[in-house]
């Protein structure tokens, strides 16, 4: 799930969330905003048993992303703004900031 909050200037704070039914020891938010670095943006577990991370993104741009669970399982966000095909034969989630 995506929650967007306008902040000052040219940025939008976006909170990325995964529900508790995605069971994982570790979850990372991976996308073109962090150069697809699989360790750059760890997600924290929340009170409900899910995971979340907040990132500040430039307003008016589109960003592709996915969630990496347990270092090997790739998940999309089914509440993303849209989806685009990736070079691995699947889709990437897209957030419009």
C-alpha positions, -999 to 999 in steps of 0.1 A, spaced: 0 0 0 12 35 -8 5 66 13 16 99 -1 22 131 19 32 164 3 61 180 21 78 213 15 94 221 -18 96 196 -45 93 164 -25 66 139 -16 70 116 14 58 81 3 52 54 28 54 19 13 37 -9 32 33 -46 30 6 -65 50 13 -91 76 4 -120 53 37 -114 35 58 -133 59 94 -124 60 124 -122 83 138 -93 62 121 -70 37 138 -43 16 122 -16 -6 142 -17 -39 137 7 -68 152 31 -92 152 58 -64 179 38 -46 196 24 -78 180 -10 -72 203 -15 -42 189 -46 -24 202 -35 10 197 3 8 162 7 22 152 -19 49 116 -20 59 106 -20 95 80 -43 111 49 -25 123 24 -30 151 1 -51 128 29 -75 118 35 -59 84 64 -39 71 68 -2 61 94 23 49 91 60 41 111 76 13 112 112 1 107 114 -36 108 142 -62 73 154 -69 60 149 -104 82 119 -113 74 82 -117 95 55 -98 97 18 -104 100 -4 -74 95 -39 -59 98 -55 -24 126 -81 -17 115 -105 10 140 -129 27 167 -120 1 151 -140 -27 113 -134 -31 103 -104 -52 68 -89 -46 49 -61 -63 26 -37 -45 -9 -45 -57 -20 -9 -48 7 7 -70 -3 36 -93 6 14 -123 28 -14 -135 55 -17 -162 71 -48 -177 107 -54 -166 135 -71 -184 131 -103 -163 97 -112 -178 76 -98 -150 63 -65 -139 76 -37 -117 53 -16 -95 53 22 -102 46 51 -78 38 85 -92 51 111 -67 
